[in-house]
Amino acid sequence: MSGSTTGKNFTVSTWGESHGKAIGAVIDGCPAGILLSEQDIQDDLNRRKPGQSSLSTPRKEDDTVEILSGVFEGCTTGTPISLIIYNRNQRSSDYSHIRQIYRPGHSDYTYSKKYGIRDIRGGGRSSGRETAARVAAGAVARRILKEFGIIVSAYTVSIGEISIDRSNFDPEEARRNPLVMPDAKAALKACEYVENLKLRGDSAGGVVECVINGLPSGVGEPVFEKLDAMLAKAMLSIGAVKSVEFGSGFKSALTTGSKNNDPLTATANGVIEKLSNNSGGITGGISEGFPIVIRAAFKPTPSISSSQSTVTDDNQNVTVNIKGRHDPVIVPRAVVVVEAMAAITLTDYLFQRVLSRVELIKKALI
């Protein structure tokens, strides 16, 4: 299987399966001299780990990370960083009833057609559990970005058709409710909505918004490796993401140039500002130096206990009810995954920025 590595200057490879012994990541290209501890990584993993509320899977995993290499006395050495997270709570027997069945909404069918074999134990490599390795690697990228004052933060803006009211926006509230919504009223309604779906054996989708502050202008490679293109690729590499938009996104197709363009103005002290941010902080594939705004839409969790029509691997029509431990909504646990993929991509292209001008290369060598 190829495609488990991302990046050119800051590369991340993830490995492992949902019900294997462990999952992990290998990071290459991390500069020496970055203060890094296992707790720095654990803090982000704790935000993603299962079993924290009635709105997530009851599977209990500590998701404890170990740094195997690349760090000495709390500081990165410039050599590859290897991270491992052991799987402690597998129940592979939960999947014995679907050994010959293609689950709707899962990659069972496509994996079978591509590889001629599939891991029925929670989907193996295609499981959402793989994202724990991304979060671990993303925490390392986050530490690098912190050195430059770049902050990546995400939150839930909608669950189903229930959206936050921007006038009630409170970033601290997102830390207090299980759906990670920065609007207490919307969170309460959404919690009730998901609980009702759970009782019916159904699930919900939603949208995560990610805001990047502090990224300087000039990051991103025009044409095939535009910053928004690479961030979109990073978001869409998350298994349940079905669409991505920046700034005004799809709404920009419904407006006019006079309304969609972002007017620029210079302050008295010569600082350039934008009067709007329909572009989402990226123009021509290059960062503007203003906040980058990304939204990723997540489909409803495909593992539901309601009856669904499907087929077997020998082309027989059957009905299936998915058993096991599954999230009625994966969006809140995916918030930190969105942050991780954004941080990994930004770190890679921030390093690439240094190669765009000879004077920047000279500064780096002085």
N, C-alpha and C positions, 0 to 999 in steps of 0.2 A: 504493500500500500504506500503510494506516494502522497504528497500533499499534507503531511503532518508538521511541516516547518513553514514559518512565516518570517519575513524580514530579509534585509541585505546587510545592513551595518550592525543591527541589533537583532539577532535571530533567536527565535523561540521554537523549540520542537516539543510537542507533547506526546506522551505514550501511555499505554495501559488501557484496560477495559473495565467496564462497570463492575463485573463480578470476578475480576482477576485478583491477584495478590495485592497489587498496588497500582496507582497512577502517578504520573509525575511529569516534570518538564526539564529540559536542558536549555540553558540560556548561554549564548555566545555573543561576545561583543560588548559586554558590560565593562565600562571603564574601571580601572583600579581606583581605590580611594573613596568609594561610596560606603557610608556607614550602613550596615544591614544586619539585622538579627532575625531569628526565626519568628519572634513576636511581631515584627513589622509585617511579615507575610501572614501570620496567623490571624491578625486583626481583620484582614480582608476575607480570609477563608471562613471566619466565624460569621460573616454577614451572608455567605452563600450556603453554609452547611444546612442539611435537612433537619426536620423534626423540631423546629423552633416555634411553631404555632399550629393551630388546627387547619390552617390554610396551606400547609406544606406536607410533603410526604412524611409518614411516621418513621421512615427508615432512620435509625440513629447512627450517625457517623461523627466521630470527633474531628475528623479531617485534620489531624495533627501533622504538621509539615516538619520534615527534617532537611537541613541543608547538608548535602553530602560532599560538596566541593565548591571551590571558588571564593570562599570567605575564610579569612584568618583573623582571629582576635577582633571580630566584629566589623571587619572592613573587607570590601571586595578586593580581590587580588588581580583582576584583569583576565583570569583564566575562566574556562567554562564553569557556570554555576549549575549544579545538578540538584534538583528538588524531588523529594519522594513523599507521597501520602499513601499510607497503607489503608486498604479496604478492610474494615473490621466486622461489618454487619451484613454480609451477603446472605440472601435467601434464594438461591438459584432454583429451588423446587417450585417457587411461585410461578415459574415460566414453563413448567413441564407440559401444561395443557395447550400451549401454543407452538409446540415443536414443529408441527407441519402446517401451521396457519400463518398467513400473512396478515399482520395487524394493520387495520386502516390508519393512515396518517403516519405510519412508521416507515423506516427504511428497510424493513424485512425483504420486500419484493425486489427493490433495486440492488441491495447488497447480494441477494441470491443470484440475480442476473449478471452482476459484474464479477463476483468472486466464485460463484458456484458453491458457496458455503456461507452460513451466517451464525453468529453467536446469539442463541436465543436468550441467554441470561441477561435480560435487561437491555438488549441491543448491543452489548459489547462496546466496541469503539464508537458507535453512533449514539451511545447513551448521553444524556445530559450530564452525567457524572464526570465526563471528560472535561467539562468546563472548570472543575476544581483546579486542574493543572494550569489552565489559562489564568485563573484568578491568582494563583501563586506566582506565576511569571509576571503578571500585571502589577503585582505589589512591588516587585523589583523595579519595573519600569517607572512606577509611581515615585519611588525613592529617587530615581535619577531625575525625573522631571521637577521634583521638589527643589533640587539644587538650583534650578533656573526660575523658580517662582511660578511654575506652571501647575495649575490645579484642575483636575478632572473630577467632576461630580455629576451623578445621575440620580434619577428618581422616577417614580411612576406617574404618568400624567393621565392615564385612563385605564380602566378595567371594563371590558365590554363596551357599553355605550355610556358608562359613567365617567365623566371627565372632571378634572379639578377646575375650580374657579380661580383664575389668575389673581383676582382681587383678594383672595384668601391665602395666597401663597406664603407658606411658612416653612423654610428649609429644616428647621428643628423638628417640626411635626413629622416629617418624613422619617425621622429616627425613632419616633414613638409608636407608630402603628405598623401592623404586620404587612401591609401592602406597600409600604414605603411611599406613601402619597403625601405631598406637602400641603394638604388641605384636609383638615379634620372631618369636615362635613362629608366631603366626597368619599373619604376613606371609610366612614361609617356605612354609607350606602353601599359602597363596593363590597365591604365585608359581608353584609347581609346578602347581597347578590351571589357572591361566591359560595357562601354557606348553603344557600338554597339549591344552587347547582350541584353541590357536593351531595346533598341529600337525594337528589334525583339521579346520581351517578353520572353527572355531566361535568364539564370544565369550562374555563373562561380564558380568553386571551387579553391582550392589552398593549399599551404603548409605553416605552421608556424614553425619556428625554435626557440627553447628556449635554452638559455645558462645559466648555474648555476655556479657562481664563488664563491669561499670561503668556500664551504662545506668541512669539514675535512674528512680525511679517516676514515673508520670504521663504516659508517652509512649504515644500511640495514641488514635485517635478511635473512640468507641463506635458501635455499630450497623453501618453498612456499611463503615467503614474501620478496623475493629479492627486492632491491631498484628499479631496473629497472622494475620488474614486477609490483610493486605498482604504480610507476609513469606511466607506460603504462595503467594500470587500470584507473588511474585518468584521463588521456587524453581521453581514449575511453569512459569514462562516459559522456564526452561532446557530446551532441546529434549528431552533424554532422561529428564527427571524424570517419574515416573508417580504418585508419592504423597508426601505430606509429613505429618509428625506432630510434636507438641510434647510435651515431658515424657514421661509414661507413654503417650501416644498411643493407639493401638488397644487396648493392654492395659487402659486405663481402662474400656473397655466390658465387661470380664470380671470386674471387681472390685465393691466396694460403696462407698457414700458414706463410711462410717466409715474405710475403708482408703485411699480415693482423695483425700479432703480433706487439705490440707496444714496441720497444726497450727501455730499461731503462738505465740511466746513472747517476753517482754520480758526483756532482760538487766538486770543490776543498774544499769548506766549508762543504761538507757532505750532501748536499741537493740532494734528488733523483728527477730526471726529466724524462719526456717521450719525445721521439723523434718524436712521432706521437700520434694520439688520435683516432684510429679506434674503440676502445672500447666505446668511448663516455663518459669516466670518471667512468665507473662502470665495475668491474670484479668480478665474483662469486657472483653477487648480492649485492656487498658491494662497497661503494664509495672509490675511489682511492685517493682523495684529489686533483685531477686535474679537469679542467672544465668538467661539464656534458653537453652533447649536445643531445637534443631531437628534433625530427621533427614529427609533427602531420599533417596528410593529411585530409583536409575537403572536403566533397562532395559539388557539386553545390547546391545552395538554391533550395529546392524542390517546393516551391510556385512560379510558373511561369504563365504568362498570355497566353502562347501558348496553343493550343488545345492538350489535352492528353486523351488517352483511359483509362477508368477505369470501375469499377462496383459499383452498389448501394448495400445497406445492404440487399436488397432482391434479389440479384444476377442478376440484369439487366445490360447489357452492355450500357455504356453511354460515352459521351465526355464531358470533363470539362475544363473550363478556370478559373483559380484561380483569384479571385478579391481580393481587399484589398491592404494593405500597406506592401510591402515585400522588403527585401534587394536583389539586383541583385547579390551581393556577400557578404557572411557573414564573410569572412576571416579577414578583418582588425579589425572588432569589436571583433573577437574571440581571438585576440592576448593577450589581458589582461586577458581573461578567462583561456588561457593556463598558463599564469604566476600564476594566482590564484590557479589553481589546483596543480601546481608544488609546490608552497609555502606551501599549506595546507599539502601535503604529506611529504615534507621535514621536516616541523615542527614536525609532528607526529613521524617520524623516528629519528629525531635528539634527541627527548626526550627519545625514546626507546634505543638509543645508551648508555645512562647513566646506563642502567640496564645490560649491557653486561659484566661488570667486577666489582668485589667486591671493588677494589680500587676506582673506579669511584663513586660507591654508597657511600663509606666512605667519599670521598671528598664532596659530595653533602650534607652530614649530619653534616659536621664540621661547 
